[in-house]
Amino acid sequence: MASFDLIVVGAGPGGYVAAIRGAQLGLNTAVVEKDPAGLGGTCLRRGCIPAKTWLETAHRYEQMASLKEYGIAGVDTTNMKPDLATLVARKNKIVLKNGKGVEFLMKKNKVTVLKGVGKLLGGGKVEVEGEVHEAKKIILATGSVPRELPGLESDGKRVLNSDHLLDIQDVPQHLVILGAGAIGVEFASVFSRLGSKITLVEMMDTLIPLEDADLGVELAKIFARTYKMDCRVKTKIASIERQEDKVVCHLEGEKPGIVEGSHLLVAVGRTPLTSGVGLEATKAVVDRGCVVVDEFMQTGEPDLYAIGDIVRTPWLAHVASDEGIVAAEHAAKSLGKDVHPHPVNYDRIPSCTYCDPEVGCVGMTEAQAKAKGKDVITGAFPFMPLAKANIVGEPHGFLKIVADKQYGEILGIHIIGPKATELIASSVALLGGEYTVEELIHTMYPHPTLNEAFPEAARAVYGRALNM
Ligand code: FAD
C-alpha cells in the first residue's frame, strides 16, 4: 500500500490542475486516470480541443469560398472538398502533443500517475486496479460522459454523440441535431460549413438556451440566413426509426413533422460520472447525480473534495480547473501549508460558444438580473457599423450590456459576433461593481477594432450611441 498526502481521481482539466497545485504546495501527490489513451480528460480528448480543431478546418474551408472577393485570384477551388481523414489525423496529433504536455507537467511536478480505474473505499483509501492506496486528502474529479436519452441511445452508426462525431470519416449528408446548447450549435456550425444540410431541434424557446435570450434569437437568424439551417425551437424529437442508410425523426412541438437525416447527433448535455466510483462507501451526498460540495469543494465525507463536471456548477474546463485549485489549496492549508484558498466566484464565469458567429458571455443575463429583483437597464450595439467588423467580413451580431439602473453597475456582458470569445475574455474584469457603464463610456478603445463595440454599447444603455 502506497501512502500519499493527496490522491486525485481523474486527470481532466479539473484533476490534473488540482494535482499540479497540490504538488506545488509540497503535497506528495498522485493522480489516477483510467483512460488508456492518456491524461487530459474530456476537454483534451473528446471535448474542447478536438471540437475546436474541427471548427478551425470549417472556418478555413468557408474562407476559401470568398478568396476572389478578398482580392486573391488564381486559386482554383472548384474541386475543393473536405478531407476528414486528414482532419481527424491532425486533430489526433494535436491531442497527442497536448497529452504529452500534461504528462510532462506531472513528471516536472513529481506527481505519481496511477493508471487504471480508481474507486473510493472510504476512510481515505482509494483502490486502483486491485491495489489499495492511502491519502490524507482525496479530490474526486471523474468528469462526465455524453447524456443518453431513452429510445435515442447512440449507436455510433446513424445515431451519434459528440465522441462519435469527432472521429467521423465522411461528411454527413443531412445532420439532424437534437439540442442547441454549446455542443449542438458548434457541430451545426462545423458541418454546415463542410457541406451538410442541418436541422437543429431545441426544446427550449431559443438556441443556446443558457445564454441571454436575445443572443439565441440572433444566432437562429444568422444560422438560417447564412447557412440555410432549419432551426426548430420549442420542438422535440418524440421518436426515431433507425434504418440502414438514414434515421427518421418524428418531431413534436412548435415545428412538428418527420425529418429524415443521414445521421442524428444527440447533444442534450452530459451525465456526471458519480456512480461506480465508490461514493456509497463515503458520507458524501449525491443529489440528482451531482456531488454536493461547499465553497471549498468539500463533500460530506471528511477530507474528500469533488470538482468539475461532477458538481452542480457550470460544466466548463476553466471552472473545473479553478475548482481544482481551490480544493488543492484547501487540502494543503488543512495539512499545515501557508496558502489562502479563494472560493470560485460563480457570478463572473465567462462562457464561450465557438460556433460561427461566436458567442461569449459573462455575468447575469437580462432575465437572471430581473429574476434577482434588479432594476435593469440594457444597451446593445451591433457590429454592422464598425469598420473592423466589415474588414474581417463579419458585420453581424451585437454586444449587449446588462446594468443596474440606479448605480450603472455592469451586471452582464453578452456578445454574439466576430471574435466574441476573445472579446469576452478581456471584459471579465469589467464586472464586480468597480466599473460602471459611465466609466466604460469614458474608457478609450483603439480604432479600428471590434472592441469599439464596448463604449458604444455602454452609450446605448443611455441612448447615446454615436454610430447608430
Ligand atoms: P473530465 O474532463 O471529464 O475528466 C475526467 C477524467 O476522469 C477523465 O479523463 C476520465 O477518464 C477520468 N475518470 C473517470 N472516472 C475515473 C475513475 N473511476 N478512475 C480514474 N479515472 C477516471 N468546456 C470549455 O470550457 N470550453 C469548451 O470549448 C468546451 N468544449 C467542449 C466540447 C465538447 C464536444 C464537450 C463534450 C465538452 C466541452 N467542454 C468545454 C466541457 C469540458 O470538456 C468539461 O467541462 C471538462 O472537461 C470537465 O473537466 P473535468 O476535469 O471535471 O472532467
Residues whose N, C-alpha, C, O or C-beta is under 5 A from the ligand:
A	BS01	FAD	V9 G10 A11 G12 P13 G14 G15 V32 E33 K34 D35 G40 G41 T42 C43 R46 G47 C48 A51 G116 V117 G118 A141 T142 G143 S144 S162 I183 L273 V277 I307 G308 D309 W315 L316 A317 H318 A320 C352
